[in-house]
Amino acid sequence: MGVIGVERPQVGDVWKVIVELADRLGAGILIPHGTFLCREDMRAHLPEGMENDSVFVPEINLEVFERVAGPFVYPLT
């Protein structure tokens, strides 16, 4: 299992890259407030109990990320 960490990313293009990379790799994004955003096909692979703090979506995209991770002061687009 690998981890990619990003500390204090700026709004805009950095988040776009993170969101696209997570979707392409079939990875999830741990939102700072503790919610785990991931694709539905990851549900069976999560440790027991983790799905309670997870949001499952068909694909990870910027719109879904903003809805789960927001609100932000500035839009991410």
JOZINOR-V356107 format. One record per residue. OMEGA is omega in radians with two decimals (999 if undefined). NEAR is the number of other ideal C-beta (glycine too) atoms within 10 Angstrom. Layout:
BEGIN
omega & near
OMEGA & NEAR
OMEGA & NEAR
END
This chain:
BEGIN
omega & near
3.12 & 3
3.13 & 5
3.01 & 6
-3.13 & 10
3.08 & 5
-3.13 & 11
3.06 & 4
3.11 & 6
3.10 & 12
3.09 & 9
3.06 & 13
-2.96 & 12
-3.13 & 10
3.12 & 13
3.11 & 20
3.13 & 15
-3.14 & 12
-3.12 & 19
3.14 & 22
3.13 & 13
3.12 & 14
-3.13 & 20
-3.13 & 20
-3.11 & 9
-3.05 & 11
-3.11 & 12
3.07 & 18
3.11 & 21
3.06 & 22
-3.11 & 14
-3.08 & 15
-3.13 & 7
2.99 & 8
3.10 & 7
3.11 & 15
3.12 & 18
-3.13 & 22
3.12 & 24
-3.11 & 16
-3.09 & 10
3.08 & 10
-3.03 & 17
-3.08 & 12
-3.07 & 7
-3.11 & 10
3.05 & 16
-3.13 & 6
3.11 & 6
-3.09 & 7
-3.11 & 14
3.10 & 15
-3.13 & 8
-3.07 & 13
3.02 & 17
-3.09 & 18
-3.12 & 15
3.10 & 17
3.08 & 9
3.08 & 10
3.09 & 25
-3.05 & 14
-3.14 & 16
3.12 & 12
3.14 & 17
3.13 & 22
-3.13 & 16
-3.09 & 12
-3.01 & 17
-3.03 & 18
0.02 & 11
3.09 & 7
3.12 & 10
3.13 & 6
3.09 & 8
-3.12 & 11
-3.09 & 20
999 & 10
END
